[in-house]
Amino acid sequence: MKVVTGVGPVGSRLCFAVLMTVVMWALAASVLTGTWYLASRGEGLVRPAPDWRAATLFALAAFRNTAPGSPPVGCVLDRLAFLWAETLTALCGTAPVLPGARTTLRPDDETTDGEPEDRNARRHG
């Protein structure tokens, strides 16, 4: 009778694939959280934010290529994590551009001392 100790080649590949799935979802969640935070503050286009999202987009592709056994495109790892994380990261990278540009390009007469003007004060005298 053979006693199996340790994880072995199949178990270690499975563990690494599960770890890769968790890491890809964590990266996508962090990009989504960062995008929501920046968009909810209404500060316009904050310079490092697009760079960070684009870097994550390309980092996910490089990370996927480190999967054990060089699986073909369309494998279970892709369907569970990679394609979803790439899509979410790409959407988060492009979605805030138009509202951010509109906020950034707003004329200066709409703000006073960096604070938005009170539109109700203008109506009520």
Backbone hydrogen bonds, N-H to C=O, Kabsch-Sander energy under -0.5 kcal/mol:
donor,donor_aa,acceptor,acceptor_aa,energy
4,V,2,K,-0.5
5,T,3,V,-0.6
11,G,7,V,-0.6
12,S,8,G,-2.3
13,R,9,P,-1.7
14,L,10,V,-2.2
15,C,11,G,-2.5
16,F,12,S,-2.3
17,A,13,R,-2.4
18,V,14,L,-2.5
19,L,15,C,-2.3
20,M,16,F,-2.6
21,T,17,A,-2.1
22,V,18,V,-2.3
23,V,19,L,-2.6
24,M,20,M,-2.6
25,W,21,T,-2.2
26,A,22,V,-2.3
27,L,23,V,-2.5
28,A,24,M,-2.2
29,A,25,W,-2.4
30,S,26,A,-2.2
31,V,27,L,-2.1
32,L,28,A,-2.3
33,T,29,A,-2.5
34,G,30,S,-2.4
35,T,31,V,-2.5
36,W,32,L,-2.4
37,Y,33,T,-2.4
38,L,34,G,-2.3
39,A,35,T,-2.6
40,S,36,W,-2.4
41,R,37,Y,-1.0
42,G,38,L,-0.7
42,G,39,A,-0.6
43,E,38,L,-0.8
45,L,100,G,-0.7
46,V,44,G,-0.9
47,R,45,L,-0.5
49,A,46,V,-0.9
51,D,47,R,-0.7
52,W,48,P,-2.2
53,R,49,A,-2.1
54,A,50,P,-2.4
55,A,51,D,-2.3
56,T,52,W,-2.0
57,L,53,R,-1.9
58,F,54,A,-1.9
59,A,55,A,-2.3
60,L,56,T,-2.2
61,A,57,L,-1.0
62,A,58,F,-1.8
63,F,59,A,-2.6
64,R,60,L,-2.3
65,N,61,A,-1.4
66,T,63,F,-1.4
67,A,64,R,-1.6
70,S,67,A,-1.6
75,C,72,P,-1.2
79,R,75,C,-2.1
80,L,76,V,-2.4
81,A,77,L,-2.3
82,F,77,L,-1.7
83,L,78,D,-2.0
84,W,78,D,-0.5
85,A,81,A,-3.0
86,E,82,F,-2.8
87,T,83,L,-2.2
88,L,84,W,-2.7
89,T,85,A,-2.4
90,A,86,E,-2.5
91,L,87,T,-2.5
92,C,88,L,-2.3
93,G,89,T,-1.4
94,T,90,A,-1.4
95,A,91,L,-2.7
97,V,94,T,-1.3
100,G,96,P,-1.9
101,A,97,V,-2.7
102,R,98,L,-2.3
103,T,99,P,-2.1
104,T,100,G,-2.5
105,L,101,A,-2.6
106,R,103,T,-0.8
110,E,107,P,-1.4
111,T,108,D,-1.6
112,T,115,E,-2.4
115,E,112,T,-2.1
117,E,110,E,-1.4
119,R,117,E,-0.9
122,R,118,D,-0.9
123,R,119,R,-1.0
124,H,120,N,-2.0
